[in-house]
Amino acid sequence: MSYLKDLNFNQAKHYKLPKTMFIDDRIMEDARGGHNAVILHMGIADKIDLSRSKYIKNHDDAFRDSNGKFYCVFPVKTAYEELRIKKGKYNQHKALLKEAGLIHFEEQEQKKSGHASRIYITPWDMWVEKNGLYSEGEWIVQPSSKDFYNPKDIVTVQPIIQETNEVEQEQQEETEENELQEYESIMTEAKSLGVKFYKFKRVDELHAIIEKHLGIGKRFINSTVEDLSALRLCYEEMKKAFYRETDAPDF
């Protein structure tokens, strides 16, 4: 029985729908789209929010992959039980959402009962930032990427895509270079300090600091430049914790 039919289910719970998704021609005018395509996207988003919530509250990483990304499974049975979307329409809506880049999944080579594809999602606001908002034959929000979702039979007005300002691009490249140098410096110094934690038999303390800033089960050595802000905090706490104790006067 669906959890929604549990007598103790909280009747105040509700789904959240992105309002402007209902007016984008590419979603609403496609034969595979319409209101139920929006509802399916919402249902998948809700399941992924649940995956994230379980991890935050209980460190349950059953729906968190090795790259730290959250996903869900949303088979035909679930679509019907929870959203009343039947199999034929479900497959059509799912195909449109994937083609548009709103969801991402790999089809199983062999369909097996009890097994479903991992589904990842692109939030609607992030999708609009890249692909724009196209309604009633005009651009309400211009896409920022030349590689925007463009079904030729629906989009008739070509967008005006602003070229990146050369000065801004140079500033961005300089920022990225500085971040890379800082990342390499922190990694080198942190590794050296990590050896000292091991030498003084303070490994558990080190692991606690790393997990606090990088996440459960994460290793400092596997971090990337994208983790720089967390690495800064982690390294600073490592220094404070180590030198606070080792530099204390011996009374």
C-alpha positions as a Python dict, from the first residue, in 0.01 Angstrom:
ca = {
    (1, 'M'): (0, 0, 0),
    (2, 'S'): (123, 351, -82),
    (3, 'Y'): (252, 550, 216),
    (4, 'L'): (4, 821, 113),
    (5, 'K'): (-280, 592, 225),
    (6, 'D'): (-140, 552, 574),
    (7, 'L'): (-397, 672, 826),
    (8, 'N'): (-124, 859, 1014),
    (9, 'F'): (8, 1042, 707),
    (10, 'N'): (49, 1417, 765),
    (11, 'Q'): (-226, 1574, 553),
    (12, 'A'): (-50, 1912, 564),
    (13, 'K'): (229, 1787, 337),
    (14, 'H'): (218, 1920, -18),
    (15, 'Y'): (416, 1930, -340),
    (16, 'K'): (583, 2243, -477),
    (17, 'L'): (532, 2340, -841),
    (18, 'P'): (744, 2588, -1042),
    (19, 'K'): (485, 2838, -1167),
    (20, 'T'): (654, 2942, -1491),
    (21, 'M'): (705, 2583, -1604),
    (22, 'F'): (333, 2586, -1693),
    (23, 'I'): (378, 2869, -1943),
    (24, 'D'): (691, 2757, -2130),
    (25, 'D'): (586, 2655, -2483),
    (26, 'R'): (859, 2390, -2504),
    (27, 'I'): (705, 2202, -2212),
    (28, 'M'): (336, 2273, -2262),
    (29, 'E'): (304, 2255, -2643),
    (30, 'D'): (508, 1939, -2695),
    (31, 'A'): (283, 1637, -2751),
    (32, 'R'): (480, 1459, -2478),
    (33, 'G'): (444, 1748, -2234),
    (34, 'G'): (160, 1933, -2071),
    (35, 'H'): (56, 1961, -1708),
    (36, 'N'): (146, 1604, -1618),
    (37, 'A'): (504, 1653, -1742),
    (38, 'V'): (535, 1938, -1491),
    (39, 'I'): (381, 1721, -1221),
    (40, 'L'): (623, 1435, -1297),
    (41, 'H'): (920, 1671, -1272),
    (42, 'M'): (779, 1793, -940),
    (43, 'G'): (739, 1436, -813),
    (44, 'I'): (1100, 1353, -898),
    (45, 'A'): (1221, 1676, -732),
    (46, 'D'): (1025, 1585, -418),
    (47, 'K'): (1186, 1239, -401),
    (48, 'I'): (1535, 1386, -443),
    (49, 'D'): (1464, 1640, -168),
    (50, 'L'): (1372, 1340, 50),
    (51, 'S'): (1704, 1172, -39),
    (52, 'R'): (1890, 1488, 63),
    (53, 'S'): (1689, 1525, 385),
    (54, 'K'): (1760, 1166, 492),
    (55, 'Y'): (2132, 1224, 442),
    (56, 'I'): (2134, 1550, 638),
    (57, 'K'): (1925, 1417, 928),
    (58, 'N'): (2040, 1055, 953),
    (59, 'H'): (2357, 1035, 737),
    (60, 'D'): (2161, 792, 517),
    (61, 'D'): (2351, 794, 187),
    (62, 'A'): (2144, 524, 13),
    (63, 'F'): (2049, 776, -255),
    (64, 'R'): (2375, 970, -274),
    (65, 'D'): (2633, 864, -531),
    (66, 'S'): (3013, 853, -506),
    (67, 'N'): (3032, 1212, -638),
    (68, 'G'): (2804, 1342, -363),
    (69, 'K'): (2506, 1394, -593),
    (70, 'F'): (2157, 1299, -481),
    (71, 'Y'): (1921, 1097, -696),
    (72, 'C'): (1599, 899, -671),
    (73, 'V'): (1421, 612, -840),
    (74, 'F'): (1077, 683, -982),
    (75, 'P'): (936, 379, -1164),
    (76, 'V'): (603, 353, -1347),
    (77, 'K'): (435, 204, -1041),
    (78, 'T'): (530, 503, -825),
    (79, 'A'): (415, 750, -1091),
    (80, 'Y'): (72, 589, -1097),
    (81, 'E'): (34, 534, -722),
    (82, 'E'): (140, 884, -622),
    (83, 'L'): (57, 1104, -923),
    (84, 'R'): (-199, 897, -1118),
    (85, 'I'): (15, 912, -1431),
    (86, 'K'): (-35, 599, -1641),
    (87, 'K'): (246, 403, -1808),
    (88, 'G'): (207, 536, -2164),
    (89, 'K'): (200, 900, -2059),
    (90, 'Y'): (472, 843, -1800),
    (91, 'N'): (715, 720, -2066),
    (92, 'Q'): (634, 1016, -2291),
    (93, 'H'): (674, 1276, -2017),
    (94, 'K'): (995, 1114, -1893),
    (95, 'A'): (1140, 1117, -2248),
    (96, 'L'): (1061, 1488, -2290),
    (97, 'L'): (1212, 1583, -1954),
    (98, 'K'): (1529, 1393, -2039),
    (99, 'E'): (1555, 1543, -2389),
    (100, 'A'): (1511, 1893, -2246),
    (101, 'G'): (1781, 1828, -1984),
    (102, 'L'): (1544, 1860, -1688),
    (103, 'I'): (1619, 1508, -1569),
    (104, 'H'): (1913, 1276, -1636),
    (105, 'F'): (1928, 898, -1624),
    (106, 'E'): (2080, 601, -1803),
    (107, 'E'): (1844, 342, -1943),
    (108, 'Q'): (1901, -8, -1810),
    (109, 'E'): (2042, -249, -2068),
    (110, 'Q'): (1815, -520, -1931),
    (111, 'K'): (1488, -441, -1759),
    (112, 'K'): (1467, -624, -1427),
    (113, 'S'): (1178, -636, -1186),
    (114, 'G'): (1258, -442, -869),
    (115, 'H'): (1535, -243, -1036),
    (116, 'A'): (1493, 116, -1157),
    (117, 'S'): (1723, 375, -1313),
    (118, 'R'): (1885, 641, -1097),
    (119, 'I'): (1726, 974, -1185),
    (120, 'Y'): (1902, 1308, -1132),
    (121, 'I'): (1733, 1644, -1173),
    (122, 'T'): (1806, 1996, -1292),
    (123, 'P'): (1605, 2246, -1084),
    (124, 'W'): (1372, 2461, -1295),
    (125, 'D'): (1536, 2794, -1200),
    (126, 'M'): (1880, 2665, -1304),
    (127, 'W'): (1732, 2526, -1627),
    (128, 'V'): (1574, 2863, -1713),
    (129, 'E'): (1901, 3044, -1647),
    (130, 'K'): (2064, 2839, -1924),
    (131, 'N'): (1768, 2774, -2156),
    (132, 'G'): (1557, 3085, -2104),
    (133, 'L'): (1180, 3107, -2072),
    (134, 'Y'): (983, 3091, -2399),
    (135, 'S'): (611, 3166, -2381),
    (136, 'E'): (349, 3238, -2647),
    (137, 'G'): (615, 3264, -2916),
    (138, 'E'): (849, 3509, -2745),
    (139, 'W'): (1140, 3509, -2506),
    (140, 'I'): (1043, 3621, -2158),
    (141, 'V'): (1390, 3530, -2030),
    (142, 'Q'): (1674, 3509, -2282),
    (143, 'P'): (1886, 3191, -2264),
    (144, 'S'): (2244, 3237, -2152),
    (145, 'S'): (2380, 2946, -2354),
    (146, 'K'): (2396, 2890, -2729),
    (147, 'D'): (2326, 2527, -2650),
    (148, 'F'): (1976, 2602, -2519),
    (149, 'Y'): (1687, 2355, -2557),
    (150, 'N'): (1544, 2436, -2899),
    (151, 'P'): (1271, 2213, -3047),
    (152, 'K'): (1247, 2368, -3396),
    (153, 'D'): (875, 2305, -3433),
    (154, 'I'): (800, 2511, -3120),
    (155, 'V'): (1067, 2781, -3091),
    (156, 'T'): (1027, 3019, -3384),
    (157, 'V'): (1199, 3329, -3246),
    (158, 'Q'): (1574, 3306, -3213),
    (159, 'P'): (1713, 3447, -2887),
    (160, 'I'): (1968, 3723, -2847),
    (161, 'I'): (2253, 3556, -2662),
    (162, 'Q'): (2496, 3804, -2511),
    (163, 'E'): (2862, 3733, -2578),
    (164, 'T'): (3077, 3714, -2269),
    (165, 'N'): (3257, 4042, -2209),
    (166, 'E'): (3631, 3994, -2268),
    (167, 'V'): (3724, 4182, -1949),
    (168, 'E'): (3485, 3967, -1743),
    (169, 'Q'): (3625, 3655, -1905),
    (170, 'E'): (3982, 3757, -1820),
    (171, 'Q'): (3877, 3830, -1461),
    (172, 'Q'): (3711, 3490, -1440),
    (173, 'E'): (4021, 3316, -1573),
    (174, 'E'): (4238, 3506, -1324),
    (175, 'T'): (4006, 3407, -1038),
    (176, 'E'): (4017, 3043, -1144),
    (177, 'E'): (4397, 3053, -1163),
    (178, 'N'): (4423, 3206, -816),
    (179, 'E'): (4184, 2948, -676),
    (180, 'L'): (4386, 2668, -831),
    (181, 'Q'): (4708, 2799, -675),
    (182, 'E'): (4540, 2835, -336),
    (183, 'Y'): (4397, 2483, -366),
    (184, 'E'): (4739, 2334, -445),
    (185, 'S'): (4898, 2524, -156),
    (186, 'I'): (4633, 2410, 94),
    (187, 'M'): (4655, 2049, -23),
    (188, 'T'): (5033, 2045, 18),
    (189, 'E'): (5029, 2205, 363),
    (190, 'A'): (4732, 2001, 486),
    (191, 'K'): (4896, 1673, 384),
    (192, 'S'): (5206, 1770, 579),
    (193, 'L'): (4998, 1859, 884),
    (194, 'G'): (4799, 1537, 847),
    (195, 'V'): (5120, 1337, 886),
    (196, 'K'): (5176, 1510, 1220),
    (197, 'F'): (4826, 1414, 1337),
    (198, 'Y'): (4915, 1052, 1260),
    (199, 'K'): (5251, 1083, 1433),
    (200, 'F'): (5086, 1211, 1751),
    (201, 'K'): (4815, 941, 1731),
    (202, 'R'): (4535, 1194, 1678),
    (203, 'V'): (4383, 1027, 1372),
    (204, 'D'): (4027, 1018, 1507),
    (205, 'E'): (4040, 1391, 1576),
    (206, 'L'): (4165, 1454, 1223),
    (207, 'H'): (3889, 1244, 1068),
    (208, 'A'): (3625, 1426, 1274),
    (209, 'I'): (3745, 1764, 1143),
    (210, 'I'): (3749, 1641, 782),
    (211, 'E'): (3400, 1491, 805),
    (212, 'K'): (3268, 1809, 966),
    (213, 'H'): (3366, 2020, 665),
    (214, 'L'): (3375, 1776, 372),
    (215, 'G'): (3107, 1523, 465),
    (216, 'I'): (3076, 1174, 609),
    (217, 'G'): (3319, 926, 456),
    (218, 'K'): (3505, 1196, 257),
    (219, 'R'): (3885, 1205, 234),
    (220, 'F'): (4086, 1525, 214),
    (221, 'I'): (4308, 1379, -55),
    (222, 'N'): (4012, 1320, -288),
    (223, 'S'): (3892, 1680, -277),
    (224, 'T'): (3898, 1902, -585),
    (225, 'V'): (3931, 2276, -647),
    (226, 'E'): (3549, 2291, -640),
    (227, 'D'): (3570, 2209, -268),
    (228, 'L'): (3801, 2504, -199),
    (229, 'S'): (3572, 2693, 41),
    (230, 'A'): (3527, 2379, 257),
    (231, 'L'): (3899, 2299, 234),
    (232, 'R'): (3988, 2644, 369),
    (233, 'L'): (3772, 2593, 677),
    (234, 'C'): (3896, 2239, 723),
    (235, 'Y'): (4263, 2333, 707),
    (236, 'E'): (4217, 2630, 941),
    (237, 'E'): (4051, 2407, 1201),
    (238, 'M'): (4324, 2146, 1159),
    (239, 'K'): (4587, 2408, 1238),
    (240, 'K'): (4401, 2547, 1538),
    (241, 'A'): (4330, 2203, 1684),
    (242, 'F'): (4681, 2069, 1637),
    (243, 'Y'): (4887, 2367, 1748),
    (244, 'R'): (4653, 2459, 2034),
    (245, 'E'): (4740, 2130, 2203),
    (246, 'T'): (5102, 2077, 2097),
    (247, 'D'): (5202, 2436, 2178),
    (248, 'A'): (5042, 2435, 2522),
    (249, 'P'): (5295, 2494, 2802),
    (250, 'D'): (5391, 2186, 3004),
    (251, 'F'): (5309, 2263, 3368),
}
